[in-house]
Amino acid sequence: MDAQEVLIMVNGHGKARALQHAIEEPISHMWTVSALQMHQHGIIVCDEAACDELKVATFNYFKDIERNNLNPDSLL
């Protein structure tokens, strides 16, 4: 939590439950990744398989606000 920025990469269905606890559940010592909710510059990068446990509304919300960053053509 002392770092200026924190980047968490979540890859695959095997990490879907951890991602769900990190984003949608309250901060808990059982899921230490949930502490990222309190970090001012915390970033989570994940693939679609890791999003399998997220509520549809949560998934759509983040996909919508990151729409421009998800388009490979925008990186040119």
N, CA, C and O of each residue as an XYZ file, in Angstrom:
304
protein
N       0.813     -1.200      0.000
C       0.000      0.000      0.000
C       0.859      1.268      0.000
O       0.342      2.360     -0.236
N       2.145      1.137      0.259
C       3.032      2.295      0.230
C       3.487      2.658     -1.179
O       4.043      3.735     -1.393
N       3.257      1.774     -2.133
C       3.688      2.028     -3.509
C       2.872      3.161     -4.119
O       1.709      3.362     -3.767
N       3.495      3.902     -5.039
C       2.782      4.981     -5.721
C       1.713      4.431     -6.645
O       0.636      5.015     -6.770
N       2.003      3.307     -7.296
C       1.049      2.647     -8.181
C       1.145      1.137     -7.968
O       2.212      0.608     -7.656
N       0.019      0.457     -8.140
C      -0.013     -0.998     -8.019
C      -0.726     -1.552     -9.248
O      -1.807     -1.086     -9.607
N      -0.119     -2.543     -9.889
C      -0.711     -3.197    -11.050
C      -0.900     -4.667    -10.722
O       0.056     -5.351    -10.356
N      -2.123     -5.156    -10.850
C      -2.447     -6.566    -10.634
C      -2.895     -7.125    -11.977
O      -3.773     -6.561    -12.630
N      -2.292     -8.230    -12.386
C      -2.696     -8.908    -13.619
C      -3.406    -10.205    -13.235
O      -2.874    -11.022    -12.484
N      -4.616    -10.376    -13.764
C      -5.438    -11.549    -13.462
C      -5.700    -12.275    -14.776
O      -6.272    -11.713    -15.710
N      -5.276    -13.521    -14.830
C      -5.331    -14.267    -16.082
C      -6.015    -15.611    -15.876
O      -5.585    -16.407    -15.042
N      -7.061    -15.860    -16.621
C      -7.703    -17.175    -16.641
C      -8.814    -17.358    -15.634
O      -8.933    -16.615    -14.659
N      -9.632    -18.377    -15.899
C     -10.790    -18.681    -15.054
C     -10.385    -19.066    -13.638
O     -11.151    -18.855    -12.698
N      -9.202    -19.623    -13.474
C      -8.747    -20.035    -12.147
C      -8.611    -18.885    -11.161
O      -8.590    -19.109     -9.951
N      -8.521    -17.676    -11.654
C      -8.405    -16.490    -10.793
C      -9.693    -15.677    -10.741
O      -9.713    -14.588    -10.167
N     -10.766    -16.192    -11.330
C     -12.028    -15.453    -11.412
C     -12.600    -15.148    -10.033
O     -13.119    -14.055     -9.807
N     -12.510    -16.087     -9.124
C     -13.075    -15.875     -7.788
C     -12.285    -14.794     -7.042
O     -12.876    -13.964     -6.352
N     -10.961    -14.802     -7.177
C     -10.140    -13.773     -6.531
C     -10.466    -12.390     -7.089
O     -10.540    -11.420     -6.335
N     -10.659    -12.295     -8.397
C     -11.014    -11.019     -9.012
C     -12.367    -10.539     -8.502
O     -12.546     -9.356     -8.213
N     -13.301    -11.448     -8.395
C     -14.634    -11.088     -7.892
C     -14.542    -10.534     -6.466
O     -15.209     -9.551     -6.145
N     -13.733    -11.146     -5.621
C     -13.565    -10.653     -4.248
C     -12.811     -9.327     -4.227
O     -13.078     -8.477     -3.378
N     -11.886     -9.146     -5.139
C     -11.117     -7.901     -5.189
C     -11.978     -6.708     -5.580
O     -11.749     -5.593     -5.113
N     -12.966     -6.941     -6.434
C     -13.753     -5.837     -6.988
C     -15.116     -5.672     -6.314
O     -15.505     -4.557     -5.965
N     -15.833     -6.766     -6.131
C     -17.241     -6.660     -5.721
C     -17.498     -6.887     -4.233
O     -18.577     -6.554     -3.744
N     -16.561     -7.431     -3.526
C     -16.778     -7.741     -2.115
C     -16.104     -6.690     -1.230
O     -15.244     -5.944     -1.697
N     -16.495     -6.631      0.054
C     -15.831     -5.689      0.958
C     -14.374     -6.077      1.207
O     -13.976     -7.216      0.963
N     -13.599     -5.139      1.684
C     -12.201     -5.398      2.011
C     -12.152     -6.410      3.153
O     -12.867     -6.288      4.148
N     -11.291     -7.408      2.983
C     -11.237     -8.502      3.945
C      -9.825     -9.067      4.044
O      -9.093     -9.104      3.055
N      -9.446     -9.504      5.241
C      -8.145    -10.153      5.394
C      -8.123    -11.528      4.730
O      -7.050    -12.075      4.478
N      -9.287    -12.085      4.447
C      -9.363    -13.386      3.767
C      -8.946    -13.261      2.299
O      -8.430    -14.216      1.718
N      -9.164    -12.112      1.709
C      -8.796    -11.836      0.319
C      -7.973    -10.557      0.329
O      -8.510     -9.464      0.148
N      -6.674    -10.695      0.539
C      -5.821     -9.509      0.693
C      -5.818     -8.624     -0.545
O      -5.568     -7.424     -0.443
N      -6.093     -9.198     -1.712
C      -6.162     -8.396     -2.932
C      -7.267     -7.339     -2.834
O      -7.222     -6.337     -3.548
N      -8.241     -7.545     -1.975
C      -9.331     -6.577     -1.820
C      -8.828     -5.246     -1.256
O      -9.509     -4.229     -1.394
N      -7.656     -5.232     -0.626
C      -7.083     -3.984     -0.118
C      -6.800     -2.997     -1.238
O      -6.685     -1.797     -0.993
N      -6.687     -3.490     -2.464
C      -6.458     -2.613     -3.612
C      -7.583     -1.591     -3.761
O      -7.379     -0.543     -4.375
N      -8.751     -1.870     -3.220
C      -9.866     -0.928     -3.278
C      -9.522      0.396     -2.595
O     -10.093      1.431     -2.937
N      -8.601      0.374     -1.640
C      -8.232      1.586     -0.905
C      -7.043      2.321     -1.530
O      -6.716      3.428     -1.104
N      -6.401      1.731     -2.520
C      -5.223      2.349     -3.118
C      -5.643      3.405     -4.132
O      -6.540      3.173     -4.942
N      -4.991      4.572     -4.086
C      -5.364      5.664     -4.988
C      -5.040      5.369     -6.441
O      -5.736      5.846     -7.337
N      -4.000      4.596     -6.687
C      -3.577      4.323     -8.055
C      -3.431      2.820     -8.278
O      -2.379      2.343     -8.702
N      -4.490      2.088     -7.989
C      -4.506      0.645     -8.205
C      -5.103      0.323     -9.564
O      -6.146      0.859     -9.937
N      -4.438     -0.552    -10.299
C      -4.893     -0.928    -11.639
C      -5.007     -2.449    -11.696
O      -4.111     -3.167    -11.252
N      -6.109     -2.922    -12.241
C      -6.286     -4.357    -12.459
C      -6.423     -4.577    -13.961
O      -7.256     -3.948    -14.614
N      -5.605     -5.468    -14.500
C      -5.672     -5.857    -15.898
C      -6.060     -7.321    -15.909
O      -5.423     -8.138    -15.243
N      -7.112     -7.667    -16.669
C      -7.566     -9.058    -16.671
C      -8.117     -9.441    -18.035
O      -8.500     -8.590    -18.838
N      -8.145    -10.744    -18.271
C      -8.747    -11.240    -19.501
C     -10.214    -11.584    -19.220
O     -10.654    -11.565    -18.071
N     -10.953    -11.892    -20.265
C     -12.387    -12.160    -20.097
C     -12.652    -13.405    -19.265
O     -13.647    -13.452    -18.542
N     -11.795    -14.410    -19.344
C     -11.996    -15.635    -18.553
C     -11.922    -15.333    -17.056
O     -12.622    -15.966    -16.265
N     -11.093    -14.386    -16.664
C     -10.979    -14.010    -15.254
C     -12.222    -13.274    -14.761
O     -12.434    -13.163    -13.553
N     -13.036    -12.776    -15.673
C     -14.249    -12.031    -15.318
C     -15.477    -12.923    -15.164
O     -16.577    -12.421    -14.937
N     -15.304    -14.232    -15.284
C     -16.441    -15.156    -15.260
C     -17.300    -15.070    -14.007
O     -18.499    -15.337    -14.076
N     -16.725    -14.704    -12.862
C     -17.484    -14.653    -11.606
C     -18.062    -13.270    -11.311
O     -18.806    -13.110    -10.344
N     -17.733    -12.274    -12.124
C     -18.252    -10.925    -11.890
C     -19.720    -10.834    -12.279
O     -20.181    -11.530    -13.184
N     -20.439     -9.975    -11.590
C     -21.818     -9.709    -11.977
C     -21.798     -9.057    -13.361
O     -20.866     -8.324    -13.691
N     -22.799     -9.317    -14.146
C     -22.863     -8.783    -15.509
C     -22.778     -7.265    -15.493
O     -22.100     -6.679    -16.337
N     -23.443     -6.630    -14.564
C     -23.431     -5.168    -14.499
C     -22.025     -4.640    -14.223
O     -21.612     -3.638    -14.806
N     -21.298     -5.305    -13.343
C     -19.927     -4.888    -13.046
C     -19.052     -5.039    -14.276
O     -18.300     -4.131    -14.632
N     -19.155     -6.192    -14.924
C     -18.370     -6.469    -16.128
C     -18.663     -5.436    -17.208
O     -17.737     -4.889    -17.808
N     -19.929     -5.165    -17.459
C     -20.311     -4.200    -18.501
C     -19.873     -2.781    -18.146
O     -19.472     -2.019    -19.026
N     -19.946     -2.424    -16.869
C     -19.538     -1.087    -16.432
C     -18.070     -0.843    -16.750
O     -17.724      0.167    -17.365
N     -17.204     -1.768    -16.333
C     -15.778     -1.578    -16.564
C     -15.425     -1.689    -18.045
O     -14.543     -0.980    -18.528
N     -16.096     -2.556    -18.752
C     -15.838     -2.682    -20.184
C     -16.229     -1.384    -20.901
O     -15.553     -0.962    -21.839
N     -17.308     -0.762    -20.462
C     -17.764      0.480    -21.080
C     -16.800      1.632    -20.809
O     -16.465      2.377    -21.729
N     -16.347      1.793    -19.563
C     -15.475      2.925    -19.271
C     -14.076      2.748    -19.856
O     -13.347      3.728    -20.015
N     -13.693      1.517    -20.177
C     -12.388      1.262    -20.782
C     -12.487      0.976    -22.278
O     -11.523      0.505    -22.882
N     -13.628      1.252    -22.872
C     -13.887      0.938    -24.277
C     -12.763      1.404    -25.206
O     -12.318      0.641    -26.063
N     -12.307      2.631    -25.049
C     -11.271      3.175    -25.930
C      -9.927      2.487    -25.733
O      -9.146      2.373    -26.678
N      -9.650      2.032    -24.525
C      -8.389      1.343    -24.250
C      -8.402     -0.102    -24.730
O      -7.345     -0.712    -24.891
N      -9.583     -0.649    -24.959
C      -9.700     -2.044    -25.396
C      -9.644     -2.195    -26.908
O      -9.527     -3.312    -27.412
N      -9.724     -1.097    -27.634
C      -9.699     -1.125    -29.088
C      -8.258     -1.061    -29.573
O      -7.607     -0.031    -29.398
N      -7.733     -2.137    -30.184
C      -6.343     -2.145    -30.644
C      -6.042     -1.029    -31.644
O      -4.908     -0.553    -31.707
N      -7.035     -0.608    -32.424
C      -6.822      0.462    -33.399
C      -6.507      1.801    -32.723
O      -5.847      2.658    -33.311
N      -6.986      1.976    -31.475
C      -6.738      3.237    -30.767
C      -5.297      3.348    -30.296
O      -4.862      4.428    -29.897
N      -4.556      2.260    -30.335
C      -3.168      2.267    -29.866
C      -2.195      2.721    -30.948
O      -1.013      2.928    -30.672
N      -2.678      2.875    -32.169
C      -1.799      3.281    -33.266
C      -1.492      4.751    -33.247
O      -0.763      5.241    -34.109
